[in-house]
Amino acid sequence: MADIIQLLPESIANQIAAGEVVQRPSSVVKELMENAIDAGATSIKVIIKEAGKALIQVIDNGCGMSETDARMSLERHATSKIREAKELFSIRTMGFRGEAMASIAAVAQMEMRTRLHKNELGTRIVVEGSQVQVQEPCQCTGGTNIQVKNLFFNVPARRNFLKSNAIEMRHILDEFQRIALANTDVFCSLHHNGTEMFHLPPANPRQRIVGVFGHAFNPKLVPVEEETEVMKITGFIGKPEFARKTRGEQLFFVNQRFIKSGYLHHAVMSAFEDLLPKETYPFYVLFIEMDPARIDINVHPTKQEIKFDDERLVYNYLKVAVRHALGQYSVMPSLDFDQETSFSPTQNFGLPFSVGSQEEFEQELSQDRHNKGQRNPLSGGFEKNAQPREKVNLKNWQKLFEGLDGELEDGVAQQTDPSDAEAITIKSTWPSSSELDDTGGSFSKNQKEPYQVHSSYIISHIKSGFLLIDQQAAHERILYERYMEALENKQTYTQKQLFPKTLNLPTADAAILSDILPQVNLLGFDIQEFGKDTFIIHGIPSDMAAGKNEVKLIESLINLYKQNLELSLDIRDNIARSMARSASTKGGQPLTTLEMQELIDQLFACAMPFKSPAGRSCFLTFDLEELEERFNG
């Protein structure tokens, strides 16, 4: 048999190797910005077109390269960072493997201009798919200017796997922000499709955090600073009452390198203990400085996962540092009386209600019960003078079960719209029409009123037993279908505000809201852009529940929208889901009998009342015979 093993051509080998380093446009941004940092740059300008698919350009004023070094930088495993294996345990630079430039050149059309500051002429090199097309002297500024065009032009399969521009740009923003936060002494700017998104001059860490995340973060920050013989921990954490239900603003840096660590995240969460509202995550940007010999960063292609020689020690130090910061600034009880005057020691941190707000809520709820014309927390529909949706008789929702004797055929509920992406499998046993009460509208003698359990679930009686309804999931389904209808029909009902509200957002979030603003306004909002990262809320949906904070609602909408981007949903579906989740009645909110009945009526008027948009069951059916059997053992 003939020999069949042979060496791969260098171009193919480079493409394979590039798969580990260059996974998407954000990978290129990360590698080029880190190279600029290692070159001693004090200014880095990033220019992006079409979320990096058309162009990624990074311009720095670092040391630059000679003609020989510029050409050598394109070879695999060519680096200026290390010479011997032992140097792997004392690395302070971002890069050291010598793979980035070769990997980028293998899957893109790249042009590099670079010049040493002491030289009069620089070098221009053009590369396509690892093949050098041009190498010549040129006039250019000191430092390095690299353009990466048509990423994955020679690997169509890889290009087809790229996500939408919104998702890819989100990843680019993440990488840019991480490097900007870790290098506060470096000027960083980011431009996308001709618009400057970030302009970050050199600043102290607090100013850089505010520059990245927005001015609204400034009063939320609590400084962390602890130093021992083993490590130094600095940075900022957010006050507990500003914790969010979504992740994404939790950042660790070890020796100025961003890392991901669920273990260290657990240490921070443990330090907050019971201060956080349920299912929320605090903001933090924390920097750990320690001897490079005590860590191993060469364990993952992206260098975002590292190993400590003593993880338990790092865990304990981090937990103590965060707890001390919380105590020192009166966020939690502490024996340290050195307090910052800008923080109120009497503030009731970490509780869902501030002092007195629970009573105010109950007063508002009581007032709603006696004012029939006002909107209630469930907000049954649009304005009274608006044209109602075409729906079934809300007062006779139980008749929806007619013809559904016993279990649904094959246990599957058929969708009314075959294009609906949700596939609902019903495992419950449904009551037959003969078992249901014949209700007339208001509660009859035979029909018992619904009631709440733990202010989160609603029990509604039927002849064969009862329904247990998840009030949040049910309300999400109601709002989702209403918002989808509004987006499809482009019918909006807006209530103008007497005093418009100003909405200040982090640059990344402002870019998202700007992109989806037409669809958001179709839901009934009247929001207009007002300068960089600022919006004015002139109106809100006419059916928005009384007492809702429109600013927090929009912030929640954006956070949920970002989370849903990875699901590759249609933009309208994503917005409707996110808005329904943000505006829905949450578990733990008391409802009146009429509000509960209204929710039940609206739920069974939905086209698909069985599941929330996220797939959570809206209700469960409990049969009396089954209960009897369970009690009888």
C-alpha positions in Angstrom: 0.0 0.0 0.0 1.3 3.4 -1.0 2.2 6.0 1.7 -0.8 8.2 2.3 0.3 10.6 5.1 1.8 13.9 3.9 2.3 17.5 5.1 -0.5 19.9 4.5 0.2 23.0 2.4 1.1 25.9 4.6 -2.0 27.9 3.4 -4.3 25.1 4.5 -2.5 24.6 7.8 -2.8 28.3 8.5 -6.6 28.2 7.8 -7.0 25.3 10.2 -4.9 27.0 12.9 -6.9 30.2 12.4 -10.0 28.4 13.4 -8.8 28.5 17.0 -7.7 32.1 17.0 -10.1 33.9 14.6 -13.6 32.7 15.3 -15.5 35.9 14.4 -14.8 39.6 13.7 -14.4 40.3 17.4 -11.5 37.9 17.6 -9.6 40.1 15.1 -10.4 43.3 17.1 -9.1 41.6 20.3 -5.9 40.4 18.8 -5.0 43.6 17.0 -5.8 45.8 20.0 -3.8 43.5 22.3 -0.8 43.8 19.9 -1.1 47.6 20.0 -1.1 47.5 23.8 2.0 45.2 23.8 3.7 47.7 21.4 3.3 50.4 24.0 0.6 52.4 22.2 -1.0 55.3 24.1 -3.7 55.8 21.4 -5.7 53.1 19.6 -8.4 53.8 17.0 -10.7 51.1 15.8 -12.7 51.5 12.7 -15.5 48.9 11.8 -17.7 48.5 8.8 -20.7 46.1 8.6 -19.9 44.7 12.1 -16.4 43.7 10.9 -17.5 41.6 8.0 -16.4 44.3 5.5 -13.6 46.1 7.4 -11.7 46.0 10.6 -9.0 48.7 11.0 -6.9 49.3 14.0 -4.5 52.3 14.1 -2.0 52.7 17.0 0.9 54.9 17.8 3.0 52.1 19.3 6.6 51.3 18.6 6.0 50.1 15.0 8.1 47.5 13.2 11.0 47.4 10.9 10.6 45.9 7.4 12.0 42.6 8.5 9.9 42.4 11.6 6.8 43.4 9.6 7.3 40.4 7.3 8.2 38.0 10.1 5.1 38.9 12.0 3.1 37.1 9.4 4.8 33.8 10.0 3.4 31.2 12.4 4.9 31.1 15.9 6.9 34.3 15.3 6.9 36.5 18.3 8.9 39.2 20.1 7.4 38.3 23.5 9.3 35.2 24.7 12.6 33.4 23.8 12.7 30.5 26.3 10.1 28.2 27.8 10.7 29.5 31.3 9.5 32.9 30.2 6.0 31.4 30.0 5.8 31.7 33.8 6.6 35.4 33.9 4.5 36.7 31.0 3.2 40.3 31.3 2.3 40.8 27.7 -1.1 40.1 26.2 0.3 38.0 23.3 3.1 35.5 23.3 2.2 32.6 20.9 2.9 34.3 17.6 -0.3 33.0 16.0 -2.6 36.1 15.7 -1.2 37.8 12.6 -0.6 34.6 10.6 -4.1 33.4 11.5 -5.8 36.7 10.4 -3.8 36.8 7.2 -4.9 33.2 6.4 -8.6 34.0 6.3 -8.8 37.6 5.2 -7.4 40.3 2.8 -5.0 42.3 5.0 -3.0 45.4 4.5 -0.4 46.6 7.0 1.4 49.9 7.2 4.0 50.2 9.9 7.0 52.5 10.8 9.5 52.7 13.6 9.4 56.2 15.0 13.1 56.8 14.3 12.8 55.8 10.6 11.7 58.1 7.8 10.0 55.4 5.7 7.7 52.7 6.8 6.6 49.4 5.2 3.4 48.4 3.4 2.5 44.7 3.1 -0.6 43.3 1.4 -1.6 39.7 2.1 -4.5 37.6 0.8 -5.0 34.1 2.2 -1.4 33.9 3.6 0.0 34.9 0.2 2.1 38.1 0.3 0.9 40.2 -2.7 2.9 43.4 -2.1 5.8 44.4 0.1 7.2 47.9 -0.4 8.4 51.1 1.4 5.8 53.7 2.1 5.1 57.0 3.8 3.1 56.5 7.0 2.9 57.7 10.6 4.9 56.1 13.4 3.2 53.0 14.8 1.0 50.4 13.0 -2.1 50.6 10.8 -3.7 47.3 9.9 -6.8 46.9 7.7 -8.6 43.5 7.6 -11.1 43.3 4.8 -13.6 40.6 3.7 -13.0 38.2 6.7 -13.4 34.6 5.7 -13.5 35.5 2.0 -11.7 32.2 1.2 -13.6 30.1 3.7 -17.3 30.6 2.7 -18.5 28.0 5.2 -17.0 29.9 8.1 -18.5 33.2 6.8 -22.0 31.6 6.5 -21.8 30.7 10.2 -21.4 34.4 11.2 -24.4 35.8 13.0 -26.3 38.9 12.2 -24.6 42.3 12.3 -26.2 43.2 15.6 -24.8 40.1 17.3 -21.3 40.4 15.8 -21.2 44.1 16.7 -22.2 43.2 20.2 -19.2 40.9 20.5 -16.9 43.6 19.1 -18.2 46.0 21.6 -17.5 43.5 24.4 -13.9 43.0 23.4 -13.3 46.8 22.9 -14.8 47.6 26.3 -12.7 44.9 28.1 -9.5 46.2 26.7 -10.4 49.8 27.3 -11.3 49.0 30.9 -8.0 47.2 31.5 -5.9 50.0 30.0 -7.2 53.3 31.4 -4.0 55.2 30.5 -4.6 54.5 26.7 -6.8 56.7 24.5 -9.4 54.4 22.8 -12.0 55.2 20.2 -14.4 53.0 18.2 -16.1 54.0 15.0 -18.8 51.9 13.3 -20.1 52.7 9.8 -18.8 56.3 10.1 -20.3 56.9 13.6 -18.1 57.3 16.6 -19.4 55.1 19.3 -16.7 55.5 21.9 -14.2 58.3 22.6 -12.3 57.5 25.7 -9.4 59.7 26.7 -6.9 58.5 29.4 -8.6 58.6 32.8 -8.6 57.0 36.2 -10.5 53.7 36.6 -13.7 55.2 37.8 -13.8 57.7 35.0 -13.1 55.0 32.4 -16.0 52.8 33.8 -18.3 55.8 33.5 -17.1 56.5 30.0 -17.8 52.9 29.0 -21.0 52.2 30.8 -22.5 55.7 31.0 -22.8 58.5 33.6 -25.7 56.7 35.3 -23.2 54.3 36.8 -21.2 56.9 38.7 -23.4 57.0 41.8 -23.8 53.2 41.8 -20.1 52.4 42.2 -18.4 51.2 45.4 -14.6 51.1 45.3 -12.7 47.9 46.2 -9.1 48.0 47.3 -7.2 45.3 49.3 -3.5 44.4 49.1 -1.7 41.5 50.7 1.7 39.9 50.1 0.1 37.5 47.6 -2.1 39.8 45.5 -3.7 43.2 45.1 -7.4 43.5 44.4 -8.8 46.8 43.1 -11.8 47.9 41.1 -15.5 48.7 41.7 -18.7 46.9 42.6 -22.2 48.1 42.2 -24.5 48.8 45.1 -26.9 45.9 45.7 -30.1 47.9 44.9 -28.8 48.5 41.3 -28.3 44.8 40.6 -29.9 43.6 37.3 -31.7 40.4 36.3 -29.4 39.9 33.4 -25.7 39.2 33.3 -23.0 40.9 31.2 -21.6 43.6 33.5 -19.4 41.3 35.6 -15.8 41.6 34.6 -12.6 40.1 36.1 -9.1 41.1 35.0 -5.9 39.3 36.2 -2.7 41.2 35.4 -4.8 43.4 33.1 -6.1 40.4 31.1 -9.8 39.8 31.0 -10.7 36.3 32.2 -13.9 34.2 32.7 -14.2 32.4 36.0 -17.4 31.0 37.5 -15.4 30.2 40.6 -14.5 33.8 41.3 -18.0 35.0 40.4 -19.3 32.7 43.1 -16.9 34.4 45.5 -18.4 37.8 44.7 -21.9 36.5 44.9 -21.1 35.0 48.3 -19.8 38.3 49.5 -23.1 40.0 48.7 -25.0 37.2 50.5 -28.7 38.3 51.2 -28.2 41.9 50.0 -29.3 41.2 46.4 -32.9 40.9 45.3 -33.9 37.5 44.1 -32.3 36.3 40.8 -30.3 39.4 40.2 -26.6 40.0 39.5 -24.4 42.8 40.8 -22.2 45.0 38.6 -18.5 44.6 39.2 -15.2 45.4 37.4 -12.4 43.9 39.5 -8.7 43.8 38.9 -6.3 41.2 40.5 -2.6 41.8 40.3 -0.3 38.9 41.3 3.0 37.2 40.4 2.7 35.7 36.9 4.4 32.6 38.3 1.4 31.9 40.4 -1.0 31.6 37.3 -1.1 29.7 34.1 -2.7 31.6 31.2 -1.7 29.1 28.5 -4.6 26.7 29.0 -7.1 28.1 26.4 -6.8 29.4 22.8 -8.4 32.7 23.8 -6.5 33.0 27.1 -9.7 33.9 28.8 -9.5 30.9 31.2 -6.5 30.7 33.6 -5.4 28.5 36.4 -4.2 29.7 39.8 -1.7 27.7 41.9 -4.0 28.2 44.9 -7.6 28.9 43.8 -9.0 28.7 47.3 -6.7 31.4 48.5 -7.8 33.7 45.7 -11.4 32.9 46.3 -11.2 33.8 50.0 -9.2 37.0 49.4 -11.7 38.2 46.8 -14.7 37.4 49.0 -13.2 39.3 51.9 -12.2 42.3 49.8 -15.8 42.7 48.4 -17.4 42.2 51.9 -15.0 44.8 53.3 -15.9 47.3 50.6 -19.6 46.7 51.1 -19.2 47.2 54.9 -16.9 50.2 54.7 -19.3 52.2 52.6 -22.4 51.4 54.7 -23.9 49.0 52.2 -24.0 46.3 54.8 -23.4 46.2 58.6 -19.8 46.6 59.6 -17.7 47.6 62.5 -15.7 50.0 60.3 -17.2 53.5 60.8 -15.2 55.2 58.1 -18.0 56.0 55.7 -18.3 58.0 52.5 -20.7 60.9 53.1 -22.3 60.4 49.7 -23.8 57.2 50.9 -26.7 57.1 53.3 -26.1 54.7 56.3 -29.8 54.4 56.9 -30.6 53.3 53.3 -32.4 50.0 53.2 -30.0 48.3 50.7 -30.8 45.0 49.0 -34.6 45.0 49.8 -37.1 45.0 47.0 -39.0 47.9 48.7 -37.5 50.9 50.2 -38.9 52.1 53.6 -42.5 53.1 53.2 -42.8 52.0 49.5 -44.7 48.9 50.4 -47.4 51.0 52.0 -47.5 53.3 49.0 -47.9 50.3 46.7 -50.8 49.0 48.8 -52.4 52.5 48.8 -52.1 52.6 45.0 -53.5 49.1 44.6 -56.4 50.0 46.9 -57.1 53.2 44.9 -57.1 51.2 41.7 -59.8 48.9 43.2 -62.1 51.8 43.7 -61.4 53.6 40.4 -62.9 51.6 37.6 -61.8 54.0 34.9 -58.1 53.7 35.8 -55.7 51.1 34.5 -54.8 48.2 36.8 -51.6 46.3 37.1 -52.7 43.9 34.4 -53.9 46.6 32.1 -56.5 44.7 30.2 -56.3 46.4 26.9 -55.6 49.6 25.0 -57.5 52.9 25.7 -61.3 52.7 26.0 -61.7 54.7 22.8 -59.4 52.4 20.9 -60.8 49.8 18.6 -60.8 46.5 20.4 -59.1 43.4 19.2 -61.1 40.7 17.6 -61.3 37.9 20.3 -63.5 35.3 21.7 -66.0 36.1 24.5 -63.7 36.8 27.5 -66.4 36.0 30.0 -67.0 32.5 28.6 -63.4 31.4 28.4 -64.2 28.0 29.7 -66.1 27.2 26.5 -62.7 27.0 24.8 -62.6 23.5 26.2 -65.7 22.4 24.4 -65.0 19.5 22.1 -61.7 18.7 23.9 -63.0 15.7 25.8 -60.4 13.8 27.8 -56.8 14.2 26.7 -55.9 16.2 23.7 -55.2 13.9 20.7 -51.6 12.7 20.7 -51.0 15.1 23.6 -50.3 18.0 21.2 -52.1 21.3 20.8 -52.3 22.3 17.2 -51.1 25.8 16.4 -53.5 28.2 14.8 -50.7 29.6 12.7 -48.5 27.0 11.0 -45.7 29.6 10.8 -45.6 30.0 14.6 -42.1 28.9 15.7 -43.4 27.6 19.1 -44.2 23.9 19.3 -46.4 23.3 22.4 -46.7 19.8 23.9 -49.5 19.5 26.4 -49.1 16.7 28.9 -52.0 17.7 31.2 -55.4 16.1 31.1 -58.0 18.6 30.1 -61.6 18.8 31.4 -64.4 18.0 29.0 -67.1 20.6 28.2 -69.7 18.7 30.2 -67.6 19.1 33.3 -67.3 22.9 33.1 -69.5 25.4 34.8 -71.8 27.3 32.5 -70.8 30.8 33.4 -72.5 33.9 32.3 -70.1 36.8 32.8 -69.9 37.8 36.4 -69.5 35.1 39.1 -72.5 32.9 39.4 -73.5 30.9 42.5 -71.9 27.8 41.1 -68.7 29.5 40.1 -66.2 30.3 42.9 -64.0 33.3 42.8 -60.3 32.8 41.9 -57.8 33.5 44.5 -54.0 33.9 44.8 -51.4 31.6 46.4 -48.3 33.4 47.6 -49.1 36.4 45.4 -47.7 34.4 42.5 -50.3 31.8 41.4 -54.0 32.0 40.8 -56.4 29.1 41.5 -59.5 29.0 39.3 -62.2 26.4 39.9 -63.6 24.1 37.2 -66.0 21.2 37.6 -63.4 18.5 37.3 -61.0 20.2 39.7 -59.1 23.5 39.3 -56.5 25.3 37.2 -53.3 26.7 38.8 -52.2 29.7 36.8 -48.7 31.2 36.9 -49.6 34.9 36.8 -46.3 36.1 35.4 -46.2 33.5 32.6 -49.8 34.1 31.8 -49.4 37.9 31.6 -46.3 37.5 29.5 -48.3 35.4 27.0 -51.1 38.1 26.9 -48.7 41.0 26.4 -46.6 39.0 23.8 -49.6 38.4 21.6 -50.8 42.0 22.0 -47.3 43.4 21.1 -47.0 41.1 18.1 -50.3 42.3 16.9 -49.3 45.9 17.3 -46.0 45.3 15.4 -47.8 43.5 12.6 -50.7 45.9 12.2 -48.7 49.0 13.1 -51.5 50.3 15.3 -50.2 52.3 18.2 -52.0 53.9 21.1 -49.8 56.4 23.0 -50.3 58.4 26.1 -48.3 61.7 25.9 -46.4 62.6 29.0 -46.8 66.0 30.6 -43.2 65.9 31.7 -41.0 63.9 29.2 -38.3 61.7 30.8 -34.6 61.6 29.8 -33.0 58.2 29.2 -29.2 58.0 29.4 -27.7 54.7 28.3 -24.3 53.1 28.0 -23.0 53.6 24.4 -23.5 49.9 23.5 -27.1 49.9 24.8 -27.8 53.3 23.1 -26.7 51.8 19.8 -29.1 48.9 20.2 -32.1 51.1 21.1 -31.3 53.3 18.1 -31.5 50.3 15.8 -34.8 49.0 17.2 -36.4 52.4 17.9 -39.0 52.2 15.1 -40.3 48.9 16.4 -40.2 50.1 20.0 -42.3 53.1 19.1 -44.8 50.8 17.4 -45.5 49.3 20.8 -46.9 52.7 21.9 -43.8 54.5 23.1 -42.8 57.9 21.7 -39.1 58.0 22.1 -36.7 60.3 20.3 -33.0 60.5 20.1 -31.5 63.5 21.8 -27.8 63.7 21.4 -25.1 61.1 22.1 -26.4 58.1 24.1 -29.4 60.2 25.2 -33.1 59.7 24.5 -36.3 61.6 25.4 -39.4 59.6 26.3 -42.4 61.8 25.2 -45.0 59.1 25.5 -45.8 55.6 26.8 -48.2 52.9 25.7 -51.7 53.9 26.7 -52.3 50.5 28.4 -49.1 50.5 30.5 -49.8 49.6 34.1 -49.9 52.5 36.5 -46.8 53.0 38.5 -44.4 51.4 35.9 -41.1 53.2 35.7 -40.7 53.8 31.9 -36.9 54.3 32.2 -36.3 51.1 34.0 -38.7 49.4 31.6 -36.7 50.4 28.6 -33.4 49.4 30.3 -34.9 46.0 31.0 -36.2 45.7 27.4 -32.7 46.4 26.1 -31.0 43.8 28.4 -33.5 41.1 27.5 -33.2 42.0 23.8 -29.5 41.5 24.1 -30.0 38.1 25.8 -32.3 37.0 23.0 -30.0 37.9 20.2 -28.3 34.5 20.4 -31.7 32.9 19.7 -31.7 34.3 16.2 -35.2 35.5 16.5 -37.0 37.8 14.1 -36.5 41.4 15.4 -40.2 41.8 16.0 -40.4 38.5 17.9 -37.4 39.5 20.0 -38.8 42.9 20.9 -42.3 41.5 21.7 -40.8 38.8 23.9 -38.5 41.3 25.7 -41.2 43.9 26.2 -43.7 41.3 27.5 -41.1 40.0 30.0 -40.3 43.6 31.1 -43.8 44.9 31.4 -45.5 41.8 32.8 -47.0 41.5 36.3 -44.3 39.7 38.3 -44.7 37.0 40.9 -45.2 38.3 44.4 -47.5 41.1 43.3 -51.0 41.0 45.0 -54.0 41.1 42.7 -57.6 41.9 43.3 -60.3 39.4 42.5 -61.4 41.4 39.4 -57.7 41.7 38.3 -57.3 37.9 38.6 -60.5 37.3 36.6 -59.4 39.8 34.0 -56.1 38.0 33.6 -57.9 34.6 33.2 -60.2 36.0 30.6 -57.4 37.6 28.6 -55.3 34.4 28.8 -57.9 32.2 27.3 -58.6 34.8 24.6 -55.0 34.3 23.4 -54.3 32.2 20.3 -51.9 30.1 22.3 -52.7 30.3 26.0 -50.7 27.2 27.1 -47.1 28.6 27.2 -45.3 31.8 27.9 -43.1 33.1 25.0 -40.1 31.5 26.8 -41.8 28.1 27.0 -43.0 28.2 30.6 -46.4 26.7 31.3 -49.0 29.3 31.9 -51.3 26.9 33.9 -51.7 23.4 35.1 -54.9 21.3 35.4 -55.5 19.4 38.6 -58.2 16.7 38.5 -60.2 15.9 41.6 -60.1 12.1 40.9 -56.3 12.3 40.7 -56.1 14.2 44.0 -58.3 11.6 45.6 -56.0 8.9 44.4 -53.0 10.7 45.7 -54.5 11.2 49.2 -55.6 7.6 49.3 -52.0 6.6 48.7 
